[in-house]
Amino acid sequence: MSSSLLVEVPQGQTTATTLSSSPVTEIDVPGWPQLARLMAEVPDLEAFSRFRELNMKNLLYYQVELADLERKLDRVEHRDWMNRTSEEGEYAKRAYKLIECQDLKDGKHEQWQLVLRIRERLSQYSKTYNCTYYLVKVSEY
């Protein structure tokens, strides 16, 4: 069983489109399900917002977070470096000591925890940046 739907196409012309029946039911569910099916069958009707402004704000928020984490890491690195007689004083010269400190139970791994937080946030930022960059480039064409 097929149903017809009248749609306004981008050029301002009204056309009747026949939708194929669903394998599960013979009746198209009106609203979003029917719209999704129509868009799937007639790709020219696809209309998705790129949320460009929100994406830009999101990238800016990531940058603020990363800048804050970078400042914190700088302070912790400096503090640890100034304490040269301790294990933390070795982190700047021997990265393996910094990485190994995560296994210690003495709580002397604040610097490594910051590195991990930065790594996670930077990964999220990079993925978001790449997706946003792609969306901006696609919208230019």
Secondary structure, DSSP 8 states (H G I E B T S, - for coil): --EEEEEE-TTS-EEEEEE---SS-SS--TTHHHHHHHHHH-GGG------HHHHHHHHHHHHHHHHHHHHHHHHHHHHHHH-TTSSGGGTTT-HHHHHHGGG-SSS--HHHHHHHHHHHHHHHHHHHHHHHHHHHHHHH-
